[in-house]
Amino acid sequence: MIMGASGKPTRASCLEVSRTDLGMTRLVTADLGAPADGEVLFEVERFGLSANNVTYAQLGRSLGYWDLFPAAPGWGRIPVWGRLRACSSAVPGIEPGRRAFGPCPMATHVILCPGRVGAATFTEGSAHRAGLSSVYNVYSWADAGQPGCGTAGDDALVILRPVFWLSFTLDDYLADRILPGRSVVVTSASSKAALGLAHLLARRGVPVTGLTSAGHAGFARSVSLYDQVLSYDDLGALSVREAVLIDIAGDAGLRDRVRRHLAGQLAQVVLAGGTHRAVGGLAAEPTGERSVRFFAPDRIRELAREQGWPALEQRFGAALGQFAADASWLAIVRHHGLGSVASLYEEVLDNATSPAEAHIISLTQEQ
């Protein structure tokens, strides 16, 4: 067993959700075995929780998110992004105390298998994660100036970094497809991924109309990133020509309503997310003329092959830093202890939290 400073085994706890009923959770606790050769035991110091993580759960089976951190049959461990500290290592060159930033379960500890270990990153090499995109398998060392190193400003990056990959890759995808006079319509406009996309498109002068729920329309207008914000109930007021629809909500019924209303004015419909609960989202096949499914990890792989990972990471980091610096609307809400996570997760699952809120859960006294 892993022995703590007191000589007693280290106990690890993890929040799991039912794969068939995402509203059902349980807290499992166990003694972890010592890291085998090639493994490192990390303590989870803090992690972020948002609607993006609920999307991971909704698409866990179809897109492989349950494979990141396997659980007992019927149960899943939702990936979150957090700051980790090495407790015990069986990997040469990784000493206890070193910190990293990347995907982890909602847990006090996680065992990883670092493969390629570099000065800035390492790659998770577990067999069960072999088919996953590098965006989920590359961990950054959380040294000074890198995401998750502990400053208050980095709390925003812990939340925004994973969702901004969708914003960033969509903007790149649209760069060659938005002709002069063409605009973008985006659903789930109050989501952080949609806000990131609107931020990037606005910097390029592309008109963006946001569609969101009536309860979130006021917030979406207040951030001043959209040229127009309409609630789903006010879809009749939507008036654009030669637009591209980016569907982050993943709602087939909503897409059909937009198609009918715009009557041939849609140059393309891009299915890019699944923020609406009980909606298939990316798991569903796109239907309709000029419809495509967009999966950010596939786009990341393409860009990494074209540009090289270091150059891509530099571009992404610069864009993310600007978005975070401009996100004065973001309200960081801090929680302490794994015991608070189940009820918080249920609120996020039920869309009962403000779209401006971002939740950081600290699990150690240092945090």
Order of alpha helices (4+ residues) and beta strands (2+ residues): beta-beta-beta-alpha-beta-beta-beta-beta-beta-beta-alpha-beta-alpha-beta-alpha-beta-alpha-beta-beta-alpha-beta-beta-alpha-alpha-beta-alpha-beta
